């Protein structure tokens, strides 16, 4: 089982998520646009606390490592992300459950967070495959994954029941260890231009 750890870049720090992050997450995390195309539908402080508690329970089971995304310059919590569906016996994990407050979207925050997480997954943890999943309706997320060099593998039809009862088709992407050097260079180039 992987123990929680911190990843730090020039712009963001990914800290092990804890209930102590709740006040900061509450300041930015109840914007309905963040949850429009996600499985989770967070509308209240109780919803956000349930979300964090579930992430921490998954961590205790060894299937997830959730992070609070912190903007280094201010020390402010700006979102969350995680490694999930961890299966080290198969040398794979997923990066997802990612959300960033509107003010930090289209900044270096998400690009650097992905670079930090992928570097850790491939270079330190020795994974062979990192997976990503998103709603088929989330064109922005799909385009972003393709832009960094992830490969679209297909659509799982009627894959997930969202918390509001709607049904989601899920699009699957991956990056393999032999693809990582090119992806790393793409992410570094994007960071230089952001």
C-alpha positions in Angstrom: 0.0 0.0 0.0 1.3 3.5 -0.9 1.7 6.0 1.9 0.6 9.6 1.5 3.3 12.0 0.2 3.6 15.6 -1.1 4.5 16.6 -4.7 5.8 20.1 -5.2 6.4 22.1 -8.3 7.0 25.7 -9.1 3.3 26.7 -9.1 1.5 24.1 -7.2 2.0 21.7 -4.2 -0.1 18.6 -4.0 -0.6 17.8 -0.3 -2.1 14.7 1.1 -5.8 15.5 1.4 -7.1 15.7 4.9 -10.2 17.1 6.7 -8.1 20.1 7.6 -8.4 21.1 3.9 -12.2 21.4 4.1 -12.4 25.1 5.0 -10.2 26.0 2.0 -12.1 23.6 -0.3 -15.4 25.1 0.8 -14.3 28.5 -0.2 -13.9 27.4 -3.8 -15.6 24.0 -4.2 -19.3 24.6 -4.3 -19.4 26.3 -7.8 -22.0 24.3 -9.7 -20.0 24.5 -12.9 -17.2 22.3 -11.3 -19.7 19.4 -10.9 -21.8 19.7 -14.1 -20.1 16.8 -15.9 -18.8 14.8 -13.0 -20.2 11.7 -11.1 -20.2 13.6 -7.9 -22.7 16.5 -7.5 -21.6 18.7 -4.6 -24.0 21.4 -3.5 -23.3 21.8 0.2 -20.7 21.7 2.9 -22.0 18.3 3.9 -21.6 17.0 0.3 -18.0 18.2 0.2 -17.3 16.7 3.6 -18.7 13.4 2.4 -16.6 13.6 -0.8 -13.4 14.1 1.2 -14.3 11.4 3.8 -14.9 8.9 0.9 -11.5 9.8 -0.6 -9.8 9.2 2.7 -11.7 5.9 3.1 -10.4 4.8 -0.3 -6.9 5.9 0.8 -7.2 3.7 3.9 -8.2 0.8 1.7 -5.1 1.3 -0.4 -7.0 2.1 -3.7 -6.5 5.9 -3.7 -4.1 8.7 -2.8 -6.1 12.0 -2.8 -4.4 15.4 -2.8 -5.4 19.0 -2.1 -4.0 21.2 -4.8 -2.4 24.3 -3.3 -1.2 27.4 -5.2 2.3 27.8 -3.8 2.5 31.6 -4.1 -0.5 32.2 -1.8 -0.7 28.9 0.1 -4.4 28.8 -0.9 -6.2 25.5 -1.6 -7.4 25.7 -5.3 -8.8 22.2 -5.9 -8.2 18.5 -5.5 -7.0 15.5 -7.5 -6.0 11.9 -6.8 -4.4 8.7 -7.8 -7.2 6.2 -7.8 -8.0 2.6 -8.8 -4.4 1.8 -7.7 -3.4 -1.7 -8.7 0.3 -1.9 -8.2 0.3 -5.7 -8.8 -0.7 -4.8 -12.3 1.6 -1.7 -12.4 -1.3 0.7 -13.2 -3.3 3.5 -11.6 -5.7 6.2 -12.6 -5.3 10.0 -12.3 -8.6 11.7 -11.9 -11.2 13.2 -9.6 -9.5 16.4 -10.6 -11.2 19.8 -10.1 -9.7 23.3 -9.9 -11.5 26.5 -9.0 -12.5 28.7 -11.9 -9.9 31.4 -11.2 -7.1 28.9 -11.7 -8.4 27.0 -14.7 -6.4 27.6 -17.9 -3.3 28.4 -15.8 -0.2 26.4 -15.0 -2.0 24.7 -12.1 -3.5 21.6 -13.8 -0.6 21.2 -16.3 2.0 21.2 -13.5 -0.2 18.9 -11.3 -0.4 16.4 -14.2 3.4 16.6 -14.8 4.1 16.0 -11.1 1.7 13.1 -10.8 2.8 11.4 -14.0 6.4 11.8 -13.1 5.8 10.2 -9.8 3.7 7.4 -11.3 6.2 6.5 -14.0 9.6 7.6 -12.6 9.3 6.7 -8.9 6.5 4.2 -8.6 7.3 2.3 -11.8 3.8 2.0 -13.3 3.5 0.8 -16.8 0.1 2.4 -17.4 -1.8 5.5 -16.2 -5.5 5.7 -16.9 -7.9 8.7 -17.2 -11.7 8.6 -17.4 -14.1 11.4 -18.2 -17.7 11.9 -19.2 -18.3 11.5 -22.9 -20.0 14.9 -22.7 -16.9 16.6 -21.2 -15.3 17.9 -24.5 -12.9 20.2 -22.6 -11.5 17.4 -20.5 -11.3 15.0 -23.5 -9.5 17.7 -25.6 -7.0 18.4 -22.7 -6.1 14.7 -22.4 -5.5 14.4 -26.1 -3.5 17.6 -26.1 -1.0 16.2 -23.5 -0.6 13.0 -25.5 -3.0 10.5 -23.8 -4.5 7.9 -26.1 -8.3 7.6 -26.3 -9.1 3.9 -25.9 -12.8 3.9 -26.2 -16.2 4.6 -24.6 -17.8 2.5 -21.9 -21.5 3.0 -22.7 -23.9 3.6 -19.8 -20.9 3.0 -17.5 -21.8 5.0 -14.4 -24.8 6.3 -12.6 -24.1 9.9 -11.5 -25.2 11.0 -8.0 -28.1 12.8 -9.5 -29.4 9.6 -11.2 -28.3 10.4 -14.8 -26.4 7.8 -16.7 -22.9 8.6 -17.9 -21.0 7.2 -20.9 -17.3 7.2 -19.9 -14.4 7.8 -22.3 -11.2 6.0 -21.3 -7.7 7.3 -22.0 -4.2 6.1 -21.1 -0.5 6.8 -21.2 1.9 3.9 -21.3 5.5 4.0 -19.8 7.0 4.0 -23.3 4.9 7.0 -24.3 5.8 8.9 -21.1 9.0 10.7 -22.4 7.0 12.4 -25.2 4.2 13.3 -22.9 6.6 14.7 -20.3 8.2 16.9 -23.0 4.7 18.2 -24.1 3.8 19.0 -20.5 7.1 20.8 -19.9 6.7 22.8 -23.1 3.1 23.8 -22.1 4.4 24.9 -18.7 7.0 27.1 -20.3 4.3 28.8 -22.3 1.8 29.3 -19.5 
